[in-house]
Amino acid sequence: MRNTLRKIYEKNNKSVVLIYLFLKVCFIIFGKYKNIKEDTITEIYNFEGEDIKKLKFKKMYMKLIVYRYIYFLRAGEYYLFDFEKVPYDKRDTYITRQLTNKYYRVINTRKFRKVLDKKNLSYKVFKKYYKRDLICIKDETEEKIFNNFIKDKDKFILKPFSGHSGEGIEIINVKDFKNKKELFNYTIEKAPYVAEELIKQSNELGCFHKNSVNTIRVVTFQYKEDVSILWAFIRTGQGGSSVDNMGASGLGALIDSETGKIISDGFDWKGDKEKVHPDSNITFKGFQIPKWNELLVTVKSLASELSEMHCVGWDLALTNDGWVLVEGNARPQCVTIQTFTKKGYRSYFDKMYKLIEKQKEEEEANS
């Protein structure tokens, strides 16, 4: 049915109203319409503004509901990819968040995804790459461990065992609490969690924005014993923000994975360009990421630690002691890279999928 509706729409895009009405009924029957409606309206207002004219809103809303079904495309992706400018015969070259689920079920072994999804398990496997003090707290019985951790710290960062896009992460100021007991009681309500010593970033990357730890995301693909770099980009905070995540007002820019040089302007969460960082006035394009070869050695070593995970997004920060691991992501999304390049990356996933399927077939034949 999906392909049929897509053909109808692409042959005559005025059919969008009838397709929308049909899909609305289907979504209501299956109990999905309310959430889809809320998500779509939120994104339209985010990108168009709440003062959007009613007629334009109505047309955009119906089209985005249809696109969500026929292209697996969320409303935010529509805006970030400039999808309306993509010819019909090129739209399948894009990979969406929804589509990546199918690929990752094969590319990354489910049994080992939890190692990266759970921050406490990540610490056990990749401990030597963190290069900072870190504890995992599960319940009230670990108060002594907690007190020992905070004794020489004014601040630390608290992260839930599970989460993504910076959700639930909090910087704790020890001085905001009367005593250790009050502080522990506050944090235990958020358990289980990981408490980390704050990363002291080098000014070599801190120069972009000193209030946030500015990180490099490198996506690797491991096939047998070979580790390749798929893409890389820098993320920085801006304004008063203490985080660099683009979904939380950060900025990002594409990096040439061979040279370590930034090759694009900066982009914000709406896909708008910034030639220079608004706080530091540093030009993005042409900036050389320091110690790039060391970073490549680090990420390839990280990927080799968990051979069952073939595609991972590694977040690293630069300190005066070199590169340190912030975290690894078991299902690195492709919204950012396609926003930077306005180019579809689905072929990357097709290739990975086929290679890993072939590898699994070979392993089964030899077992």
Secondary structure as the mmCIF struct_conf table of DSSP 4:
data_model
#
loop_
_struct_conf.conf_type_id
_struct_conf.id
_struct_conf.beg_label_comp_id
_struct_conf.beg_label_asym_id
_struct_conf.beg_label_seq_id
_struct_conf.end_label_comp_id
_struct_conf.end_label_asym_id
_struct_conf.end_label_seq_id
HELX_RH_AL_P HELX_RH_AL_P1 ARG A 2 LYS A 11
HELX_RH_3T_P HELX_RH_3T_P1 ASN A 13 SER A 15
HELX_RH_AL_P HELX_RH_AL_P2 VAL A 16 ILE A 29
TURN_TY1_P TURN_TY1_P1 PHE A 30 GLY A 31
HELX_RH_AL_P HELX_RH_AL_P3 TYR A 33 GLU A 48
TURN_TY1_P TURN_TY1_P2 GLU A 50 ASP A 51
HELX_RH_AL_P HELX_RH_AL_P4 LYS A 54 ILE A 70
BEND BEND1 TYR A 71 TYR A 71
HELX_RH_AL_P HELX_RH_AL_P5 ALA A 75 LEU A 80
TURN_TY1_P TURN_TY1_P3 PHE A 81 ASP A 82
HELX_RH_3T_P HELX_RH_3T_P2 PHE A 83 LYS A 85
BEND BEND2 VAL A 86 VAL A 86
HELX_RH_3T_P HELX_RH_3T_P3 TYR A 88 THR A 93
HELX_RH_AL_P HELX_RH_AL_P6 ARG A 97 ILE A 107
STRN STRN1 ASN A 108 ASN A 108
HELX_RH_AL_P HELX_RH_AL_P7 ARG A 110 ASP A 117
BEND BEND3 LYS A 118 LYS A 118
HELX_RH_AL_P HELX_RH_AL_P8 LYS A 119 TYR A 130
BEND BEND4 ARG A 132 ARG A 132
STRN STRN2 LEU A 134 ILE A 137
BEND BEND5 ASP A 139 ASP A 139
HELX_RH_3T_P HELX_RH_3T_P4 GLU A 140 GLU A 142
HELX_RH_AL_P HELX_RH_AL_P9 GLU A 143 ILE A 150
TURN_TY1_P TURN_TY1_P4 LYS A 151 ASP A 152
BEND BEND6 ASP A 154 ASP A 154
STRN STRN3 LYS A 155 PRO A 160
BEND BEND7 PHE A 161 SER A 162
BEND BEND8 HIS A 164 HIS A 164
TURN_TY1_P TURN_TY1_P5 SER A 165 GLY A 168
STRN STRN4 GLU A 170 ASN A 173
HELX_RH_3T_P HELX_RH_3T_P5 VAL A 174 ASP A 176
BEND BEND9 PHE A 177 ASN A 179
HELX_RH_AL_P HELX_RH_AL_P10 LYS A 180 ILE A 188
TURN_TY1_P TURN_TY1_P6 GLU A 189 LYS A 190
BEND BEND10 PRO A 192 PRO A 192
STRN STRN5 TYR A 193 GLU A 196
HELX_LH_PP_P HELX_LH_PP_P1 GLU A 197 ILE A 199
STRN STRN6 GLN A 201 GLN A 201
HELX_RH_AL_P HELX_RH_AL_P11 ASN A 203 GLY A 206
TURN_TY1_P TURN_TY1_P7 CYS A 207 PHE A 208
TURN_TY1_P TURN_TY1_P8 LYS A 210 ASN A 211
BEND BEND11 SER A 212 SER A 212
STRN STRN7 THR A 215 TYR A 223
TURN_TY1_P TURN_TY1_P9 LYS A 224 GLU A 225
STRN STRN8 ASP A 226 THR A 236
TURN_TY1_P TURN_TY1_P10 GLY A 239 GLY A 240
BEND BEND12 SER A 242 SER A 242
HELX_RH_3T_P HELX_RH_3T_P6 MET A 246 ALA A 248
TURN_TY1_P TURN_TY1_P11 SER A 249 SER A 249
STRN STRN9 LEU A 251 ILE A 255
TURN_TY1_P TURN_TY1_P12 SER A 257 THR A 259
STRN STRN10 LYS A 261 ILE A 262
BEND BEND13 SER A 264 SER A 264
STRN STRN11 GLY A 266 PHE A 267
TURN_TY1_P TURN_TY1_P13 TRP A 269 LYS A 270
STRN STRN12 LYS A 273 GLU A 274
BEND BEND14 LYS A 275 LYS A 275
STRN STRN13 VAL A 276 VAL A 276
TURN_TY1_P TURN_TY1_P14 PRO A 278 SER A 280
STRN STRN14 THR A 283 THR A 283
BEND BEND15 PHE A 284 PHE A 284
TURN_TY1_P TURN_TY1_P15 LYS A 285 GLY A 286
HELX_LH_PP_P HELX_LH_PP_P2 PHE A 287 PHE A 287
STRN STRN15 GLN A 288 GLN A 288
HELX_LH_PP_P HELX_LH_PP_P3 ILE A 289 ILE A 289
TURN_TY1_P TURN_TY1_P16 PRO A 290 LYS A 291
HELX_RH_AL_P HELX_RH_AL_P12 TRP A 292 GLU A 305
TURN_TY1_P TURN_TY1_P17 SER A 307 GLU A 308
STRN STRN16 MET A 309 MET A 309
STRN STRN17 CYS A 311 THR A 319
TURN_TY1_P TURN_TY1_P18 ASN A 320 ASP A 321
STRN STRN18 GLY A 322 ASN A 329
BEND BEND16 ALA A 330 ARG A 331
BEND BEND17 CYS A 334 CYS A 334
HELX_RH_AL_P HELX_RH_AL_P13 VAL A 335 THR A 341
HELX_RH_AL_P HELX_RH_AL_P14 ARG A 346 ASN A 366
#
